[in-house]
Amino acid sequence: MKKILNISTIILLSLFIISCGNDDSVDIDVKEPTGDIRLEAGETLDLIVEINSNSGITAVAISQNDLAIDTVQSFSNNLLMMNYSISLSIPDDVEEGKYEMSIIVDTIDGDGKTETVDIEIE
């Protein structure tokens, strides 16, 4: 009886550890630009983002309504790691101020993640 109890405990602990292993299945790391992002109206933001996923990346979206940024790119090869690069044009008529841009990553297992980046328009 004691042996069955020990085996049951080991199985339950293993299931708990496995289920907690997916908590951070997506990692988003902005590589460029580094530091504070400061731009002027009409400039271009060259963005490089390193993305890692335990299950596979299916799409990357970048969004900021006030700066007219709304891009989505889908991927069929389901890479586990990628360096995503994109050039984003800042409108000429945007007002000075601070803006929050979202980087959204979707994955095969549905454990997507959103990372926000602050942009200052001078």
C-alpha positions in Angstrom: 0.0 0.0 0.0 2.8 2.3 0.9 4.5 1.6 -2.5 1.3 2.6 -4.4 1.0 5.8 -2.3 4.6 6.7 -3.2 4.1 6.0 -6.9 0.9 8.1 -6.9 2.7 11.0 -5.2 5.5 10.8 -7.8 3.0 10.8 -10.7 1.1 13.8 -9.3 4.3 15.8 -8.7 5.4 15.0 -12.3 2.1 16.1 -13.7 2.3 19.3 -11.7 5.8 20.1 -12.9 4.9 19.4 -16.5 1.8 21.6 -16.4 3.8 24.5 -14.9 6.5 24.1 -17.6 4.5 26.1 -20.2 4.0 29.3 -18.1 6.5 31.2 -20.2 6.2 29.4 -23.6 6.8 32.7 -25.5 9.7 35.1 -25.1 9.8 38.5 -26.9 13.0 40.5 -26.8 13.4 43.8 -28.7 17.0 43.8 -30.0 16.9 47.1 -32.0 16.5 49.8 -31.3 18.1 49.5 -27.9 17.2 51.9 -25.0 14.6 54.6 -25.3 12.8 54.9 -28.6 12.7 58.5 -29.7 11.6 59.6 -33.2 10.3 62.5 -35.1 7.2 62.6 -37.2 7.9 61.3 -40.7 10.8 59.0 -39.6 11.1 55.3 -39.9 11.3 52.9 -37.0 13.5 49.9 -37.8 12.5 47.2 -35.4 14.3 43.8 -34.7 12.6 41.5 -32.3 13.9 38.1 -31.2 11.0 35.7 -30.6 11.3 32.2 -28.9 8.4 29.8 -28.6 8.1 26.3 -27.1 5.5 25.2 -29.6 6.0 27.3 -32.8 5.3 30.8 -34.0 2.3 31.2 -36.2 1.9 35.0 -36.4 3.4 38.3 -35.3 1.3 41.5 -35.1 2.4 45.0 -34.3 -0.2 47.6 -33.4 -0.4 51.3 -32.4 -3.6 53.0 -33.5 -2.5 56.6 -33.0 0.6 56.1 -35.1 -1.3 54.2 -37.8 0.7 51.1 -37.2 -1.2 47.9 -37.8 0.7 44.9 -39.3 0.1 41.2 -39.1 2.4 38.5 -40.6 1.5 34.8 -40.5 4.0 32.0 -40.7 3.3 28.4 -41.9 6.7 26.9 -41.0 6.1 27.3 -37.2 9.6 28.3 -36.2 10.6 27.9 -32.6 12.9 31.0 -32.8 13.1 33.9 -35.2 14.6 37.4 -35.5 11.6 39.4 -36.8 12.5 42.6 -38.5 10.3 45.3 -39.9 10.4 49.0 -40.9 7.5 51.1 -39.6 6.8 54.6 -41.0 5.7 57.2 -38.5 3.1 59.6 -40.1 4.2 63.1 -40.9 1.2 64.6 -39.0 1.5 62.7 -35.7 1.4 64.7 -32.5 4.4 64.8 -30.2 4.0 62.6 -27.1 4.5 59.1 -25.7 2.8 56.1 -27.3 2.6 52.5 -26.4 3.1 50.0 -29.2 2.0 46.3 -28.9 4.0 43.4 -30.2 1.7 40.3 -30.3 2.9 36.8 -30.9 0.6 33.9 -31.6 1.7 30.3 -31.3 0.5 26.8 -32.3 -0.6 25.9 -28.8 -2.5 29.2 -28.3 -0.1 30.5 -25.6 0.5 33.8 -27.3 2.0 36.8 -25.6 1.9 40.6 -25.9 4.9 42.8 -25.2 4.5 46.6 -25.1 7.2 49.1 -26.2 7.1 52.8 -25.4 7.8 55.2 -28.3 8.3 59.0 -27.8 7.6 61.3 -30.7 9.6 64.6 -30.4 
